[in-house]
Amino acid sequence: MILECIPDYQNIEEWAALAEEFGMNFEYNEFFRPDILSDPKKIDEIISLYHGLGRDTSDDTLHGAFYDINISSYDPLIRDASDYRVKQSIDIAEQLGVRGVVFHTNYLSDFKSEAYRSSWVESNILYWTDLCKKHPGVEVYLENMFDESPELLSKVANEMRYVRNFGVCLDLAHAFLSAVPVYDWITALSREVRHIHINDNDGLQDLHLPVGSGAMDWSVLSDSNLLRNDPSVLIEVSGIDRLKDSVNYLKTIGFIA
């Protein structure tokens, strides 16, 4: 299993040492921030810092832009701006030499319209299929955000199952905040899950607490369907202490050695 953590480029040496100690890869989280994406010099600076570590980045991942990203918007200006940020993320991933990039569904769950739902599915299939074909060396993972159920993401993933470099990033904490049990998310998406995000919360807010410190039932990690494709797993917490607490908990339940 590939385990990942979120490094802090401002404390890069300590994170590199910790990742080596725990046998972890990185998921870079700086490059979804609009302030960094709008500053080419800052992007180059951070990429250079990571290259300077001399690490093998081929099993790392990157979290792509997600703030206000809507590639299925009815507004062409918003679609164009979203496409620009997505392609920035892909370009940065290629410069870093990572395995894959995570993007959010950003489905408007409070838009109760069947026409919108159908349009969302169709436009996402077309957009991500085209992107994957143009960038065959990068895997694209579409992550459930605050979708109320796995239905629409499952439809997209099912139609794209023959696209070699596309898969689902299942965020278990986001699933826990939905109206659908986490086990149902796993059942609906397990065939296409290639990457997983784990952190904890109180069932009300997306708090990114250390794994095992919130209200989630982590017996879900023993569901064989979840790991059927040997997905990589990001412990999606910020800070060294939260990462260590999460690792210790995952050891106590036997998820990691």
TORVEX-56776 format. One line per 10 residues: number of its first residue (from 1); their letters; for each residue x, y, z negated of C-alpha. Coordinates in steps of 0.5 Angstrom, whole numbers, plus 500, padded with zeros to 3 digits. Each point is the difference from the previous one (the first is absolute). Example, Ala and Ser with C-alpha at 12.3 -4.5 7.8 and 13.67 -1.06 7.14 Angstrom:
<sites>
1 = AS = 525:491:484; 502:507:502 $
</sites>
This chain:
<sites>
1 = MILECIPDYQ = 500:500:500; 502:507:502; 499:505:494; 501:507:501; 500:506:495; 500:508:502; 506:503:499; 502:507:499; 504:504:504; 502:505:495 $
11 = NIEEWAALAE = 503:494:496; 502:496:505; 506:496:497; 496:498:494; 494:497:504; 505:497:505; 503:496:494; 494:498:497; 497:498:506; 506:495:501 $
21 = EFGMNFEYNE = 500:498:493; 492:498:501; 502:497:507; 495:505:503; 499:504:506; 497:507:501; 494:503:503; 502:508:501; 494:504:498; 503:507:501 $
31 = FFRPDILSDP = 498:500:507; 493:501:499; 500:507:497; 498:505:505; 506:505:497; 505:495:502; 497:498:506; 500:508:502; 507:501:499; 505:496:505 $
41 = KKIDEIISLY = 506:502:496; 497:497:494; 498:493:504; 507:500:502; 503:501:493; 496:494:497; 501:495:506; 508:502:499; 500:499:493; 497:493:501 $
51 = HGLGRDTSDD = 504:498:505; 506:502:496; 498:494:495; 503:495:505; 494:496:499; 496:495:505; 494:503:501; 497:495:505; 495:497:494; 498:507:498 $
61 = TLHGAFYDIN = 493:504:501; 498:507:500; 494:503:498; 497:504:506; 496:507:500; 493:499:497; 498:507:497; 494:502:505; 502:495:505; 494:498:504 $
71 = ISSYDPLIRD = 502:497:507; 493:499:501; 497:507:499; 495:503:505; 504:506:500; 506:500:505; 504:505:496; 500:495:494; 501:494:504; 506:504:503 $
81 = ASDYRVKQSI = 503:502:494; 499:493:497; 504:497:506; 505:504:499; 501:499:493; 500:492:501; 505:500:506; 504:504:495; 500:495:495; 502:494:505 $
91 = DIAEQLGVRG = 506:505:503; 502:500:493; 499:493:499; 504:498:506; 506:505:498; 500:496:493; 500:493:503; 494:498:496; 495:494:501; 494:503:500 $
101 = VVFHTNYLSD = 496:506:498; 493:501:496; 494:504:502; 494:501:497; 493:499:503; 497:507:497; 493:497:502; 495:505:497; 496:496:496; 495:505:498 $
111 = FKSEAYRSSW = 498:501:508; 494:495:500; 499:499:507; 501:494:504; 502:504:507; 506:503:496; 502:493:497; 499:497:507; 504:506:503; 505:499:494 $
121 = VESNILYWTD = 502:493:501; 500:501:508; 505:506:500; 504:496:495; 501:494:504; 502:504:506; 505:505:496; 504:495:496; 500:495:506; 503:505:504 $
131 = LCKKHPGVEV = 505:502:495; 502:493:498; 501:499:508; 505:506:501; 504:499:493; 501:492:500; 506:500:496; 495:503:494; 495:497:496; 494:504:499 $
141 = YLENMFDESP = 496:498:493; 493:503:500; 498:501:492; 493:501:497; 500:506:497; 493:502:496; 496:496:505; 494:497:496; 501:493:503; 504:496:505 $
151 = ELLSKVANEM = 495:500:505; 503:505:505; 507:498:499; 499:493:501; 497:502:507; 506:504:502; 505:494:498; 496:495:503; 500:503:506; 507:502:500 $
161 = RYVRNFGVCL = 502:493:497; 504:498:507; 504:507:499; 507:497:498; 502:506:496; 493:502:497; 498:498:493; 496:502:494; 503:503:493; 495:498:495 $
171 = DLAHAFLSAV = 500:505:494; 498:496:494; 499:506:496; 496:503:505; 496:494:501; 498:500:492; 497:507:501; 495:498:505; 493:497:499; 503:493:503 $
181 = PVYDWITALS = 504:495:495; 507:500:502; 500:492:501; 495:502:506; 505:505:503; 505:494:500; 495:495:503; 498:505:506; 507:502:501; 505:495:498 $
191 = REVRHIHIND = 501:497:507; 503:507:503; 503:503:493; 508:501:501; 501:505:495; 497:501:493; 500:506:495; 499:498:492; 500:505:495; 494:501:494 $
201 = NDGLQDLHLP = 495:505:498; 494:500:496; 494:499:505; 499:507:501; 506:503:503; 506:499:504; 505:501:494; 506:495:503; 501:498:493; 505:494:499 $
211 = VGSGAMDWSV = 497:493:502; 497:497:494; 499:507:496; 493:501:503; 493:497:501; 502:495:505; 499:493:500; 507:498:503; 498:492:501; 499:502:507 $
221 = LSDSNLLRND = 507:500:501; 499:492:499; 495:500:506; 504:496:505; 496:504:506; 503:506:498; 507:497:501; 499:496:506; 504:504:505; 506:501:495 $
231 = PSVLIEVSGI = 498:508:500; 505:505:497; 498:503:493; 501:507:498; 500:501:493; 497:507:501; 501:504:494; 505:506:499; 506:501:495; 505:494:498 $
241 = DRLKDSVNYL = 496:499:493; 493:499:504; 504:495:504; 503:496:495; 494:499:496; 497:498:506; 505:495:502; 500:497:492; 493:499:501; 500:497:506 $
251 = KTIGFIA = 505:495:497; 496:498:494; 494:498:505; 505:496:504; 499:504:507; 507:502:500; 506:496:497 $
</sites>
